[in-house]
């Protein structure tokens, strides 16, 4: 959790003019659909540039939603259940 707190604080310091109800990523976008689409495009570009789009373990395609599952699994593993 310390790593998550550190990342969150860095984002908060980057956007000093946003409030508690604003988004963590792309807080200046008022439309969540637009913000999500921008993040998805950036993530897809990153995956493509690093040849990581295909997941050989699941034989599926990675998406930004994959990060959520990875984060939850790592939290369980690191907490030892």
ABEGO torsion letter per residue (X at the ends): XAAAAAAAAAAAAABAABBAABBABGAABABAAAAAAAAAAAAAAAAAAAGAABBAAAGBBBBAAAAAAAAAAAAAAAAGX
